[in-house]
Amino acid sequence: MRIAISGKSGCGNTTVSTLVSQSLEYPLINFTFRNLAAEKHMDFWDFCKLAEESDEYDKELDRRQVEMAMAETDCVLGSRLAIWMLKEADLKVYLTASSAVRASRVFKREGGSYEQRLEQTRMRDKNDTARYQRIYGIDNSDTAFADLVIDVSELKPEEIANLIIDEVKQRLA
């Protein structure tokens, strides 16, 4: 079973994907802009600005993720566009939360100031949405494409992972 988990920054995609992967003992594929930035020895935010200027980085990232997922029979792919890019996914999960909740999570993880993280989150949402629409014609706010939509605002990562695992078990039964 290939499981695709998507959501905007700060929704817990990486954490939840990792928990689901570990619980089901499926390989985790979570290759992100952070990985590409590290490969290119660049600051993450500088890399994001560069990606706004050229679609090649999004296309490379998305191509590599799908290739990694298709090399596996069972896997968990966690990325912003996983549910759209991995057409062969057996379960498509979208995690959602307000920009304020997501900024608070990023602030706790990365520090800085909450106001700075909120502004970055809103700007990143705006830029990501415009980029995905331009490159692929994807509206990353449209959750109708997902099999399962989870509002993560009041849930712990383990609770979110358990909801996904329960759905997987139902589908495999």
MIGUVEX-379870 format. One line per field, with one value per residue: residue number from 1; chain; x, y, z of N, C-alpha, C, O in turn. Coordinates in nm, 3 decimals, padded with zeros to 5 digits. Layout:
i	NUM  ...
ch	A  ...
npx	X  ...
npy	Y  ...
npz	Z  ...
capx	X  ...
capy	Y  ...
capz	Z  ...
cpx	X  ...
cpy	Y  ...
cpz	Z  ...
opx	X  ...
opy	Y  ...
opz	Z  ...
! end
This chain:
i	1  2  3  4  5  6  7  8  9  10  11  12  13  14  15  16  17  18  19  20  21  22  23  24  25  26  27  28  29  30  31  32  33  34  35  36  37  38  39  40  41  42  43  44  45  46  47  48  49  50  51  52  53  54  55  56  57  58  59  60  61  62  63  64  65  66  67  68  69  70  71  72  73  74  75  76  77  78  79  80  81  82  83  84  85  86  87  88  89  90  91  92  93  94  95  96  97  98  99  100  101  102  103  104  105  106  107  108  109  110  111  112  113  114  115  116  117  118  119  120  121  122  123  124  125  126  127  128  129  130  131  132  133  134  135  136  137  138  139  140  141  142  143  144  145  146  147  148  149  150  151  152  153  154  155  156  157  158  159  160  161  162  163  164  165  166  167  168  169  170  171  172  173
ch	A  A  A  A  A  A  A  A  A  A  A  A  A  A  A  A  A  A  A  A  A  A  A  A  A  A  A  A  A  A  A  A  A  A  A  A  A  A  A  A  A  A  A  A  A  A  A  A  A  A  A  A  A  A  A  A  A  A  A  A  A  A  A  A  A  A  A  A  A  A  A  A  A  A  A  A  A  A  A  A  A  A  A  A  A  A  A  A  A  A  A  A  A  A  A  A  A  A  A  A  A  A  A  A  A  A  A  A  A  A  A  A  A  A  A  A  A  A  A  A  A  A  A  A  A  A  A  A  A  A  A  A  A  A  A  A  A  A  A  A  A  A  A  A  A  A  A  A  A  A  A  A  A  A  A  A  A  A  A  A  A  A  A  A  A  A  A  A  A  A  A  A  A
npx	00.084  00.063  00.095  00.003  00.079  -00.012  00.006  00.007  00.296  00.405  00.197  00.263  00.343  00.590  00.646  00.411  00.406  00.640  00.574  00.359  00.488  00.679  00.511  00.368  00.575  00.667  00.864  00.979  00.932  01.041  01.141  01.238  01.218  01.393  01.581  01.683  01.790  01.992  02.149  02.247  02.395  02.279  02.108  01.786  01.569  01.678  01.701  01.432  01.354  01.503  01.380  01.140  01.202  01.265  01.122  01.245  01.340  01.116  01.011  01.222  01.229  00.968  00.967  01.173  01.067  00.838  00.960  01.106  00.895  00.760  00.938  00.893  00.681  00.517  00.480  00.528  00.469  00.552  00.480  00.440  00.290  00.221  -00.026  -00.127  00.079  00.160  -00.002  -00.064  -00.113  -00.261  -00.394  -00.481  -00.397  -00.478  -00.350  -00.457  -00.460  -00.502  -00.326  -00.222  -00.202  -00.021  00.202  00.267  00.355  00.582  00.731  00.779  00.938  01.154  01.221  01.298  01.077  00.727  00.565  00.728  00.743  00.473  00.430  00.615  00.500  00.252  00.343  00.487  00.278  00.127  00.316  00.380  00.127  00.074  00.289  00.250  00.008  00.079  00.283  00.175  -00.102  -00.235  -00.440  -00.350  -00.504  -00.739  -00.909  -01.066  -00.961  -00.844  -00.854  -00.885  -00.925  -00.772  -00.809  -00.561  -00.532  -00.607  -00.502  -00.266  00.048  00.064  -00.205  -00.304  -00.155  -00.256  -00.522  -00.480  -00.351  -00.555  -00.736  -00.584  -00.570  -00.842  -00.879  -00.713  -00.828
npy	-00.118  00.212  00.514  00.847  01.153  01.479  01.836  02.178  02.379  02.321  02.161  01.916  01.715  01.571  01.461  01.309  01.142  00.998  00.863  00.701  00.549  00.414  00.268  00.100  -00.024  00.049  00.178  00.515  00.800  01.109  01.338  01.661  02.023  02.111  01.904  01.927  02.186  02.142  01.957  02.127  02.292  02.523  02.785  02.722  02.910  03.086  02.910  02.857  03.107  03.107  02.895  03.013  03.155  02.979  02.700  02.457  02.342  02.262  02.074  01.889  01.798  01.688  01.492  01.322  01.233  01.086  00.888  00.756  00.659  00.493  00.293  00.131  -00.120  -00.097  00.203  00.521  00.834  01.151  01.474  01.813  01.800  01.535  01.390  01.465  01.423  01.154  00.955  00.689  00.632  00.453  00.547  00.870  01.136  01.439  01.687  01.949  02.286  02.604  02.905  03.036  02.836  02.664  02.833  02.870  02.614  02.593  02.798  02.692  02.478  02.591  02.834  03.189  03.461  03.457  03.623  03.666  03.404  03.362  03.548  03.446  03.195  03.263  03.397  03.193  03.010  03.160  03.192  02.922  02.821  02.977  02.896  02.615  02.617  02.750  02.581  02.317  02.337  02.290  02.329  02.370  02.403  02.282  02.031  01.828  01.630  01.447  01.131  01.122  01.377  01.557  01.765  01.900  02.066  02.038  01.797  01.548  01.438  01.153  01.082  01.167  01.008  00.757  00.773  00.763  00.515  00.345  00.379  00.269  00.001  -00.069  -00.054  -00.257  -00.479
npz	00.000  -00.093  00.067  00.065  00.209  00.264  00.318  00.423  00.520  00.852  00.940  01.032  00.863  00.822  01.077  01.127  00.902  00.949  01.189  01.101  00.907  01.066  01.241  01.066  00.949  00.697  00.428  00.454  00.263  00.239  00.103  00.073  00.018  00.211  00.215  -00.049  -00.033  00.156  00.014  -00.180  -00.030  00.088  00.267  00.398  00.365  00.178  -00.032  -00.082  -00.183  -00.419  -00.550  -00.610  -00.830  -01.031  -01.184  -01.195  -00.958  -00.808  -00.987  -01.001  -00.734  -00.704  -00.905  -00.815  -00.571  -00.651  -00.807  -00.607  -00.447  -00.627  -00.657  -00.450  -00.301  -00.082  00.097  00.264  00.158  00.229  00.160  00.037  -00.202  -00.231  -00.247  -00.490  -00.674  -00.653  -00.815  -00.804  -00.541  -00.275  -00.059  00.013  00.207  00.363  00.564  00.773  00.903  01.063  00.958  01.180  01.378  01.251  01.223  01.491  01.555  01.391  01.501  01.760  01.688  01.543  01.657  01.684  01.634  01.712  01.555  01.333  01.233  01.174  00.969  00.781  00.737  00.622  00.393  00.270  00.221  00.034  -00.174  -00.233  -00.311  -00.539  -00.701  -00.730  -00.864  -01.100  -01.207  -01.212  -01.221  -00.987  -00.705  -00.395  -00.173  -00.205  -00.078  -00.169  -00.324  -00.162  00.018  00.285  00.516  00.765  01.035  01.209  01.423  01.698  01.768  01.875  01.736  01.744  01.766  01.522  01.347  01.426  01.336  01.061  01.036  01.127  00.915  00.706  00.792  00.778  00.501  00.417  00.522
capx	00.000  00.132  00.019  00.050  00.035  00.019  -00.045  00.093  00.404  00.364  00.086  00.315  00.359  00.708  00.628  00.304  00.452  00.739  00.502  00.283  00.590  00.736  00.409  00.334  00.702  00.678  00.967  00.937  00.989  01.011  01.244  01.175  01.302  01.501  01.684  01.747  01.871  02.111  02.232  02.307  02.467  02.213  02.010  01.653  01.488  01.740  01.665  01.290  01.350  01.555  01.276  01.036  01.251  01.281  01.039  01.327  01.357  00.992  01.000  01.320  01.182  00.849  01.009  01.251  00.977  00.755  01.049  01.134  00.772  00.726  01.035  00.847  00.546  00.452  00.560  00.461  00.528  00.507  00.527  00.335  00.207  00.218  -00.156  -00.149  00.188  00.163  -00.135  -00.081  -00.133  -00.382  -00.459  -00.435  -00.434  -00.445  -00.349  -00.490  -00.468  -00.494  -00.189  -00.178  -00.161  00.100  00.312  00.302  00.433  00.713  00.799  00.827  01.042  01.268  01.254  01.270  00.960  00.602  00.521  00.812  00.702  00.340  00.449  00.680  00.402  00.156  00.413  00.517  00.151  00.095  00.412  00.363  00.001  00.092  00.384  00.186  -00.094  00.148  00.359  00.097  -00.246  -00.284  -00.481  -00.314  -00.602  -00.857  -00.894  -01.159  -00.882  -00.796  -00.943  -00.900  -00.881  -00.763  -00.775  -00.462  -00.520  -00.624  -00.458  -00.124  00.095  00.028  -00.349  -00.319  -00.101  -00.350  -00.636  -00.435  -00.327  -00.688  -00.790  -00.506  -00.614  -00.976  -00.864  -00.643  -00.911
capy	00.000  00.341  00.616  00.982  01.246  01.617  01.946  02.296  02.380  02.331  02.070  01.793  01.612  01.488  01.387  01.210  01.042  00.914  00.776  00.603  00.461  00.328  00.177  00.001  -00.077  00.083  00.278  00.655  00.887  01.245  01.420  01.793  02.139  02.115  01.812  01.987  02.298  02.083  01.902  02.238  02.370  02.653  02.813  02.681  03.024  03.132  02.812  02.881  03.224  03.062  02.811  03.101  03.210  02.873  02.581  02.335  02.282  02.190  01.959  01.790  01.743  01.605  01.376  01.231  01.172  00.986  00.777  00.682  00.590  00.389  00.184  00.055  -00.176  -00.030  00.317  00.643  00.952  01.273  01.596  01.911  01.763  01.389  01.335  01.496  01.374  01.008  00.915  00.549  00.617  00.380  00.631  01.009  01.203  01.582  01.745  02.090  02.369  02.747  02.958  03.070  02.711  02.616  02.924  02.838  02.490  02.625  02.879  02.601  02.392  02.663  02.956  03.319  03.519  03.406  03.714  03.637  03.273  03.377  03.617  03.351  03.092  03.321  03.424  03.063  02.959  03.238  03.159  02.782  02.807  03.036  02.812  02.487  02.647  02.785  02.469  02.194  02.359  02.230  02.416  02.292  02.426  02.203  01.901  01.731  01.526  01.353  01.028  01.149  01.511  01.561  01.893  01.862  02.176  01.996  01.659  01.518  01.360  01.011  01.068  01.183  00.884  00.647  00.787  00.715  00.370  00.281  00.379  00.170  -00.133  -00.092  -00.077  -00.385  -00.589
capz	00.000  -00.097  00.140  00.038  00.313  00.226  00.399  00.417  00.618  00.992  00.971  01.091  00.759  00.844  01.201  01.110  00.803  01.018  01.282  01.023  00.848  01.171  01.291  00.963  00.900  00.555  00.403  00.454  00.161  00.282  00.039  00.072  -00.013  00.311  00.166  -00.166  00.015  00.219  -00.095  -00.252  00.072  00.094  00.370  00.353  00.319  00.054  -00.134  -00.115  -00.272  -00.547  -00.611  -00.662  -00.957  -01.130  -01.159  -01.203  -00.825  -00.777  -01.076  -00.957  -00.607  -00.725  -00.984  -00.731  -00.473  -00.717  -00.842  -00.483  -00.405  -00.724  -00.640  -00.332  -00.306  00.031  00.143  00.307  00.095  00.294  00.095  00.011  -00.317  -00.243  -00.288  -00.631  -00.757  -00.652  -00.864  -00.770  -00.397  -00.235  00.042  00.004  00.332  00.367  00.698  00.763  01.023  01.031  00.950  01.316  01.442  01.184  01.259  01.629  01.552  01.332  01.604  01.865  01.630  01.488  01.731  01.624  01.700  01.658  01.449  01.216  01.181  01.115  00.841  00.691  00.703  00.528  00.267  00.209  00.167  -00.085  -00.279  -00.271  -00.383  -00.673  -00.775  -00.764  -00.966  -01.224  -01.261  -01.229  -01.220  -00.862  -00.595  -00.276  -00.066  -00.239  -00.012  -00.227  -00.389  -00.059  00.071  00.428  00.554  00.911  01.097  01.310  01.519  01.838  01.781  01.890  01.621  01.759  01.738  01.376  01.288  01.454  01.244  00.930  01.050  01.131  00.777  00.631  00.836  00.721  00.359  00.396  00.577
cpx	00.089  00.041  00.083  -00.009  00.083  -00.041  00.052  00.196  00.350  00.250  00.133  00.333  00.473  00.691  00.526  00.345  00.551  00.670  00.426  00.379  00.645  00.634  00.377  00.457  00.712  00.793  00.906  01.009  00.945  01.124  01.182  01.270  01.416  01.615  01.759  01.836  02.001  02.205  02.309  02.383  02.413  02.125  01.870  01.573  01.545  01.703  01.519  01.276  01.398  01.451  01.161  01.073  01.262  01.201  01.120  01.338  01.233  00.983  01.099  01.274  01.067  00.883  01.081  01.163  00.896  00.840  01.079  01.013  00.739  00.823  00.996  00.707  00.460  00.541  00.467  00.537  00.467  00.565  00.409  00.238  00.189  00.085  -00.190  -00.046  00.192  00.024  -00.168  -00.104  -00.265  -00.462  -00.397  -00.491  -00.388  -00.459  -00.372  -00.491  -00.458  -00.348  -00.136  -00.129  -00.031  00.221  00.359  00.388  00.573  00.796  00.857  00.943  01.169  01.307  01.225  01.159  00.834  00.556  00.597  00.766  00.563  00.351  00.514  00.582  00.303  00.220  00.444  00.390  00.118  00.187  00.396  00.238  00.013  00.182  00.319  00.080  -00.027  00.214  00.269  -00.054  -00.312  -00.321  -00.458  -00.401  -00.728  -00.840  -00.986  -01.087  -00.840  -00.902  -00.979  -00.844  -00.885  -00.724  -00.687  -00.452  -00.521  -00.572  -00.307  -00.080  00.056  -00.120  -00.375  -00.272  -00.197  -00.474  -00.600  -00.415  -00.458  -00.749  -00.716  -00.555  -00.752  -00.966  -00.798  -00.725  -00.993
cpy	00.124  00.446  00.751  01.075  01.386  01.714  02.061  02.292  02.398  02.241  01.941  01.681  01.516  01.402  01.276  01.102  00.946  00.816  00.666  00.500  00.363  00.225  00.065  -00.072  -00.065  00.182  00.419  00.728  01.028  01.336  01.555  01.901  02.151  02.022  01.870  02.103  02.246  02.026  02.011  02.333  02.513  02.664  02.781  02.797  03.084  03.039  02.832  03.001  03.188  02.980  02.894  03.154  03.106  02.749  02.453  02.266  02.206  02.063  01.850  01.720  01.645  01.479  01.274  01.161  01.059  00.865  00.691  00.600  00.474  00.272  00.093  -00.001  -00.110  00.087  00.426  00.758  01.074  01.393  01.688  01.865  01.612  01.337  01.364  01.428  01.221  00.956  00.771  00.527  00.546  00.457  00.769  01.086  01.348  01.631  01.895  02.155  02.514  02.792  02.992  02.945  02.661  02.703  02.898  02.713  02.514  02.705  02.789  02.515  02.470  02.789  03.082  03.385  03.463  03.492  03.688  03.505  03.280  03.443  03.523  03.243  03.143  03.346  03.293  03.002  03.028  03.199  03.016  02.762  02.861  02.948  02.682  02.506  02.672  02.661  02.352  02.215  02.300  02.341  02.337  02.323  02.344  02.061  01.794  01.613  01.417  01.250  01.058  01.288  01.518  01.702  01.860  01.962  02.132  01.855  01.649  01.434  01.212  00.988  01.076  01.055  00.768  00.654  00.732  00.564  00.293  00.272  00.277  00.030  -00.166  -00.126  -00.210  -00.504  -00.657
cpz	00.000  -00.035  00.111  00.144  00.275  00.326  00.387  00.529  00.760  01.032  01.036  00.991  00.790  00.968  01.184  01.011  00.867  01.112  01.209  00.963  00.950  01.219  01.192  00.909  00.748  00.540  00.400  00.343  00.198  00.233  00.013  00.024  00.088  00.268  00.046  -00.125  00.076  00.113  -00.167  -00.158  00.081  00.217  00.315  00.295  00.191  -00.061  -00.178  -00.209  -00.412  -00.622  -00.665  -00.800  -01.067  -01.090  -01.154  -01.068  -00.782  -00.861  -01.037  -00.830  -00.629  -00.805  -00.897  -00.628  -00.536  -00.756  -00.720  -00.441  -00.499  -00.718  -00.524  -00.357  -00.199  00.071  00.195  00.243  00.162  00.224  00.069  -00.097  -00.334  -00.296  -00.434  -00.720  -00.763  -00.687  -00.825  -00.620  -00.370  -00.130  00.035  00.123  00.326  00.511  00.687  00.901  00.979  01.023  01.089  01.390  01.382  01.218  01.402  01.635  01.496  01.432  01.714  01.815  01.596  01.564  01.652  01.703  01.635  01.542  01.320  01.152  01.116  00.978  00.738  00.644  00.600  00.392  00.195  00.149  00.035  -00.201  -00.328  -00.355  -00.525  -00.759  -00.820  -00.873  -01.100  -01.288  -01.299  -01.244  -01.097  -00.763  -00.466  -00.155  -00.088  -00.185  -00.070  -00.289  -00.291  -00.022  00.216  00.457  00.706  00.955  01.217  01.425  01.665  01.864  01.799  01.770  01.627  01.728  01.588  01.307  01.308  01.366  01.106  00.932  01.054  00.992  00.691  00.664  00.780  00.573  00.328  00.442  00.472
opx	00.178  -00.073  00.203  -00.130  00.203  -00.128  00.166  00.185  00.261  00.208  00.053  00.340  00.456  00.719  00.551  00.321  00.546  00.704  00.428  00.354  00.655  00.667  00.361  00.446  00.758  00.818  00.795  01.131  00.827  01.191  01.084  01.387  01.525  01.732  01.881  01.947  02.108  02.327  02.423  02.429  02.489  02.074  01.841  01.516  01.470  01.678  01.487  01.197  01.342  01.435  01.091  00.986  01.270  01.211  01.068  01.345  01.243  00.950  01.065  01.279  01.070  00.832  01.054  01.182  00.886  00.797  01.077  01.027  00.696  00.794  01.058  00.625  00.345  00.663  00.346  00.655  00.347  00.687  00.293  00.117  00.147  00.083  -00.272  -00.078  00.225  -00.056  -00.285  -00.114  -00.367  -00.582  -00.275  -00.612  -00.275  -00.565  -00.313  -00.520  -00.411  -00.258  -00.016  -00.026  00.060  00.331  00.479  00.484  00.671  00.916  00.971  01.034  01.280  01.414  01.139  01.148  00.834  00.511  00.539  00.753  00.538  00.287  00.472  00.582  00.273  00.159  00.428  00.394  00.086  00.140  00.399  00.241  -00.033  00.154  00.331  00.064  -00.072  00.202  00.284  -00.127  -00.430  -00.243  -00.536  -00.374  -00.815  -00.764  -00.984  -01.145  -00.805  -01.022  -01.087  -00.727  -00.988  -00.618  -00.732  -00.371  -00.444  -00.595  -00.231  -00.163  00.020  -00.156  -00.458  -00.341  -00.218  -00.526  -00.680  -00.456  -00.470  -00.808  -00.779  -00.578  -00.777  -01.035  -00.824  -00.696  -01.068
opy	00.138  00.465  00.768  01.077  01.409  01.679  02.043  02.211  02.480  02.242  01.864  01.564  01.394  01.282  01.161  00.983  00.826  00.698  00.550  00.380  00.243  00.108  -00.051  -00.168  -00.156  00.261  00.438  00.720  01.063  01.402  01.566  01.875  02.196  02.056  01.862  02.118  02.302  02.044  01.991  02.440  02.611  02.563  02.811  02.784  03.128  03.083  02.825  02.998  03.233  02.994  02.851  03.194  03.141  02.701  02.349  02.143  02.097  01.956  01.731  01.597  01.533  01.371  01.154  01.042  00.950  00.751  00.568  00.483  00.368  00.163  -00.012  00.061  -00.072  00.073  00.424  00.778  01.098  01.414  01.648  01.888  01.567  01.249  01.295  01.382  01.164  00.919  00.734  00.412  00.573  00.435  00.784  01.100  01.377  01.619  01.961  02.091  02.543  02.726  02.979  02.949  02.620  02.651  02.905  02.707  02.462  02.682  02.808  02.483  02.420  02.845  03.083  03.368  03.427  03.439  03.688  03.496  03.213  03.400  03.519  03.205  03.075  03.320  03.283  02.947  02.962  03.176  02.990  02.696  02.797  02.927  02.643  02.422  02.621  02.640  02.295  02.121  02.265  02.433  02.249  02.273  02.337  01.982  01.680  01.505  01.307  01.277  01.023  01.314  01.490  01.752  01.801  01.943  02.183  01.800  01.730  01.367  01.153  00.885  01.003  01.001  00.688  00.550  00.664  00.494  00.187  00.170  00.206  -00.051  -00.279  -00.215  -00.270  -00.618  -00.751
opz	00.084  -00.078  00.130  00.166  00.257  00.406  00.344  00.622  00.784  01.148  01.090  01.030  00.786  00.965  01.222  01.034  00.841  01.115  01.251  00.968  00.924  01.236  01.231  00.833  00.679  00.630  00.350  00.330  00.189  00.311  -00.061  -00.007  00.053  00.283  00.038  -00.178  00.051  00.121  -00.210  -00.199  00.082  00.267  00.199  00.187  00.104  -00.172  -00.296  -00.303  -00.511  -00.743  -00.757  -00.878  -01.185  -00.977  -01.114  -01.063  -00.726  -00.808  -01.039  -00.821  -00.579  -00.774  -00.904  -00.600  -00.480  -00.740  -00.727  -00.403  -00.453  -00.768  -00.503  -00.424  -00.223  00.078  00.173  00.271  00.153  00.228  00.077  -00.087  -00.440  -00.382  -00.494  -00.829  -00.868  -00.600  -00.814  -00.576  -00.433  -00.114  00.049  00.140  00.289  00.572  00.600  01.002  00.869  01.075  01.113  01.458  01.454  01.238  01.430  01.712  01.549  01.447  01.755  01.892  01.619  01.539  01.564  01.825  01.517  01.440  01.211  01.030  01.016  00.882  00.623  00.528  00.502  00.288  00.073  00.038  -00.064  -00.313  -00.448  -00.459  -00.620  -00.877  -00.936  -00.961  -01.203  -01.408  -01.407  -01.276  -01.100  -00.740  -00.432  -00.046  00.000  -00.241  -00.023  -00.305  -00.333  -00.029  00.264  00.427  00.768  00.916  01.315  01.516  01.746  01.972  01.747  01.709  01.526  01.670  01.534  01.220  01.217  01.325  01.043  00.840  00.992  00.956  00.612  00.575  00.739  00.524  00.223  00.405  00.503
! end
